[in-house]
């Protein structure tokens, strides 16, 4: 999708500090960090949100979670704890309509969120 900022990052049209990349997934620092560590993990294939996924996306969704854990280990936030967030829809705070997981850590978080 030409107008999707994350698709443009995947295509290389918009630069991003890539922390991980394989054939299906890419991870990069968030441009507007909400914690000391704030990384976005996205599928290269355009999916609007979790609500856009099917049973056939199970392997991809698992891969996204594995990459989140890898990023947390590499960024040194495992011992203190970290949060993985997928906002789905406007009312949940989704502002870019390309499925993405936020890996957040390096500060305390409250519960419930929002």
SETIGU-775223 format. One line per 2 residues: number of its first residue (from 1); their letters; for each residue x, y, z of C-alpha. Coordinates in pm, 1 decimal. Example, Ala and Ser with C-alpha at 12.3 -4.5 7.8 and 13.67 -1.06 7.14 Angstrom:
<atoms>
1> as> 1230.0,-450.0,780.0; 1367.0,-106.0,714.0
</atoms>
This chain:
<atoms>
1> xx> 0.0,0.0,0.0; 169.7,314.0,-121.3
3> xx> 12.8,544.7,138.7; 102.0,322.8,439.4
5> xx> 405.1,460.1,624.9; 504.9,112.6,748.0
7> xx> 483.8,-30.9,395.3; 710.3,252.7,283.6
9> xx> 958.8,159.9,559.0; 947.0,-204.5,446.6
11> xx> 1014.0,-92.3,86.1; 1301.8,132.5,197.0
13> xx> 1133.2,452.7,74.7; 1134.2,589.2,430.9
15> xx> 1445.7,530.3,642.0; 1420.5,358.5,978.8
17> xx> 1676.7,226.3,1224.7; 1623.7,-144.5,1161.4
19> xx> 1698.8,-367.2,1458.0; 1583.4,-691.7,1300.9
21> xx> 1480.1,-803.6,954.1; 1402.6,-1132.5,783.9
23> xx> 1182.6,-1231.7,491.1; 858.5,-1170.5,683.7
25> xx> 923.0,-934.6,977.0; 1101.7,-608.2,1045.1
27> xx> 1167.5,-428.7,1375.0; 1273.0,-67.7,1422.3
29> xx> 1283.5,204.9,1686.6; 961.7,401.5,1733.1
31> xx> 989.6,764.2,1615.7; 792.8,882.3,1920.9
33> xx> 916.1,662.1,2207.9; 694.0,620.9,2513.1
35> xx> 962.4,440.4,2717.0; 1340.6,409.8,2725.0
37> xx> 1296.6,113.2,2489.4; 1014.4,143.0,2235.6
39> xx> 1048.0,-77.8,1931.0; 789.5,-157.6,1664.4
41> xx> 773.3,-510.0,1523.6; 572.3,-541.0,1202.1
43> xx> 497.6,-794.8,932.6; 633.7,-698.7,592.0
45> xx> 301.7,-799.8,438.8; 36.3,-534.1,486.6
47> xx> -225.8,-640.3,740.6; -444.5,-363.6,882.7
49> xx> -461.3,-501.3,1237.7; -499.7,-822.8,1435.7
51> xx> -860.4,-818.3,1321.4; -735.5,-860.4,963.3
53> xx> -559.5,-1191.0,1038.1; -672.9,-1544.7,956.6
55> xx> -580.6,-1893.5,1079.6; -325.3,-1903.6,798.0
57> xx> -138.5,-1615.8,969.0; -63.2,-1820.4,1282.4
59> xx> 302.7,-1878.2,1194.9; 354.2,-1510.3,1113.4
61> xx> 189.6,-1400.7,1439.1; 410.6,-1640.0,1634.2
63> xx> 717.0,-1504.5,1455.4; 618.1,-1148.8,1553.1
65> xx> 606.4,-1252.7,1920.8; 940.9,-1435.9,1898.7
67> xx> 1100.1,-1123.0,1750.3; 949.8,-913.5,2033.4
69> xx> 1122.1,-1138.5,2289.3; 1448.9,-1124.5,2092.0
71> xx> 1438.3,-744.1,2090.0; 1367.8,-737.4,2465.4
73> xx> 1671.2,-958.3,2531.5; 1894.9,-752.5,2301.7
75> xx> 1782.3,-424.5,2460.2; 1836.9,-557.6,2814.1
77> xx> 1481.8,-513.0,2943.6; 1397.3,-874.2,3027.8
79> xx> 1500.0,-862.2,3395.4; 1298.5,-547.7,3470.2
81> xx> 1007.2,-659.9,3255.4; 856.5,-534.2,2935.2
83> xx> 520.6,-492.7,2768.4; 408.5,-599.5,2420.3
85> xx> 108.1,-405.6,2290.5; -107.4,-443.4,1980.2
87> xx> -357.5,-160.4,1947.8; -646.7,-270.7,1727.3
89> xx> -877.8,2.5,1597.4; -907.9,374.9,1657.9
91> xx> -1066.3,352.2,2002.5; -779.8,129.3,2117.1
93> xx> -526.6,389.1,2002.2; -419.7,244.1,1667.9
95> xx> -291.3,534.8,1459.5; -108.2,349.3,1181.1
97> xx> -329.8,93.2,1014.7; -64.5,-168.7,948.4
99> xx> -41.0,-441.7,1212.7; 239.6,-364.0,1456.2
101> xx> 348.5,-468.9,1801.6; 502.6,-222.4,2043.9
103> xx> 784.2,-356.5,2263.8; 810.6,-120.7,2560.0
105> xx> 1047.1,-135.9,2856.2; 1295.8,44.8,3071.8
107> xx> 1040.1,212.5,3296.8; 753.5,105.3,3527.1
109> xx> 406.6,66.7,3374.9; 70.8,101.8,3545.6
111> xx> -219.1,-139.6,3525.6; -472.5,-112.2,3383.9
113> xx> -327.7,76.1,3087.1; -498.5,378.0,2935.2
</atoms>
